[in-house]
């Protein structure tokens, strides 16, 4: 079985309902037995994931890895079968899973602002006590 040693996308693009992970030299390597093979972008160089169902779409693309004058050529579907690449893909997706700004509700933003204001108020009280600023403390207590 192959193990992914390193897997960092050189570039990540979100287009429509697809996530494209583009790989380059030194950003992707696999371990076969005790040898490290480095990815080389000769043929396939990106992994395309459907953002809705998280399925890899370009399973037939060939990925090439090199160590010295030896090469490993694997279709993406085979690489997914014989390695732990799916774990690394999930980590990349989870790390970059951000809610687009247009999907945030106004109520959620107002609630967040309210929470931050209350937290700031508590910190200001702590600050006035730490610095023995009685005037600031009294002003804050009147609010």
C-alpha positions in Angstrom: 0.0 0.0 0.0 1.1 3.5 -0.8 1.0 6.3 1.8 0.7 10.0 1.1 3.7 11.6 2.6 2.9 15.2 1.8 -0.1 16.7 0.0 -0.5 20.4 -0.2 -2.3 21.9 -3.2 -0.3 24.6 -4.9 -3.6 26.3 -5.8 -7.2 25.7 -4.9 -10.0 27.1 -7.1 -13.7 26.9 -6.4 -15.6 27.1 -9.7 -19.4 26.7 -9.7 -20.0 23.3 -7.9 -16.4 22.1 -8.3 -13.3 22.4 -6.1 -10.1 22.2 -8.1 -6.9 21.3 -6.3 -3.8 22.0 -8.4 -0.6 20.3 -7.5 3.0 21.1 -8.4 6.5 19.9 -7.6 7.4 19.5 -4.0 3.8 19.8 -2.9 2.8 16.1 -3.3 4.7 13.0 -2.4 4.0 9.4 -1.7 5.8 6.7 0.2 6.2 3.2 -1.3 7.8 0.9 1.1 10.6 3.1 2.5 11.1 5.3 -0.5 9.7 8.7 -1.2 8.4 9.5 -4.7 7.8 13.1 -5.7 4.9 14.2 -7.8 5.8 15.6 -11.2 3.1 17.4 -13.2 3.7 15.5 -16.5 0.2 14.3 -17.1 -2.5 14.9 -14.5 -1.9 17.8 -12.1 -5.3 18.6 -10.5 -7.9 16.8 -8.6 -11.5 18.0 -9.3 -14.0 17.4 -6.5 -17.8 17.9 -6.8 -18.6 20.4 -4.0 -22.1 19.0 -3.4 -21.3 15.3 -2.9 -17.5 15.5 -2.4 -16.9 12.9 -5.1 -13.7 13.1 -7.2 -14.6 13.7 -10.8 -11.4 13.1 -12.8 -10.7 9.6 -11.7 -9.1 8.7 -15.0 -6.3 11.3 -14.9 -2.8 9.9 -14.6 -0.6 11.1 -11.7 3.2 10.5 -12.1 5.6 10.3 -9.2 9.4 10.1 -9.6 12.4 9.0 -7.5 15.6 9.2 -9.5 15.1 7.5 -12.8 12.1 5.4 -11.6 8.5 6.5 -12.1 5.2 5.4 -10.7 2.2 6.2 -13.1 -1.2 5.8 -11.5 -4.7 6.7 -12.6 -6.3 8.7 -9.8 -8.9 6.0 -9.2 -6.1 3.5 -8.5 -4.2 6.0 -6.3 -7.4 6.3 -4.3 -7.7 2.6 -4.0 -4.1 1.8 -3.0 -3.3 4.8 -0.8 -4.7 7.0 2.0 -5.2 10.0 -0.3 -8.9 10.3 0.6 -7.9 11.2 4.2 -5.6 14.0 3.0 -8.3 15.3 0.6 -10.8 15.4 3.4 -8.4 17.4 5.6 -7.7 19.9 2.8 -11.5 20.3 2.2 -12.2 20.7 5.9 -9.4 23.2 6.4 -10.7 25.3 3.6 -14.4 24.9 4.3 -15.6 28.5 4.7 -19.2 29.8 4.5 -19.5 32.3 1.7 -20.3 35.8 2.9 -23.6 35.9 0.9 -24.9 32.9 2.9 -24.6 34.6 6.3 -27.9 35.8 7.6 -28.4 39.4 8.9 -29.8 38.0 12.1 -26.7 35.9 12.6 -24.4 38.9 12.0 -26.5 41.0 14.5 -26.3 38.3 17.1 -22.5 38.0 16.5 -22.1 41.7 17.0 -24.1 41.6 20.2 -21.9 38.9 21.6 -18.7 40.7 20.7 -20.0 44.0 22.3 -20.8 42.2 25.5 -17.4 40.5 25.5 -15.8 43.9 24.9 -17.8 45.4 27.7 -16.5 42.7 30.2 -13.0 43.3 29.0 -13.3 47.1 29.6 -14.5 46.4 33.1 -11.5 44.1 33.7 -9.2 46.8 32.3 -10.7 49.5 34.6 -10.2 47.2 37.6 -6.7 46.2 36.6 -5.6 49.8 36.2 -7.6 51.0 39.3 -9.5 53.5 37.1 -12.5 54.3 39.3 -14.0 56.9 36.9 -14.0 54.5 34.0 -15.4 51.7 36.2 -18.2 54.0 37.4 -19.0 55.0 33.8 -19.2 51.4 32.7 -21.4 50.4 35.6 -23.9 53.2 34.7 -24.3 51.7 31.2 
